[in-house]
């Protein structure tokens, strides 16, 4: 993350290695990208945090898949109504529209731009 900040000169919304109450809530909102919530809700949460770009690491989306330890399964505890849905990161990986636009991709990372006024 420090490299991203240095190279892009952009604010970093979340860094998981620093902890306080406000950051914990931001982390919870940012990590909804790995939940099963509808992409629209995730987009709204990120827009509320004034996020312009989201760096999605492929491994975080796949980590723990099929086990009770995946991030999606952890959100299932609170988001009972979304259980059984595909994780947002998986659906965005296939098709980021209309809420996100993929602007870079390599085998490890996807950089997604949040669409300011998505056309639905």
Helices and strands as residue ranges (DSSP letters): H 2-8, H 21-30, G 31-34, H 39-48, E 53-57, H 58-62, H 71-76, G 80-82, H 88-94, E 100-105, E 109-114
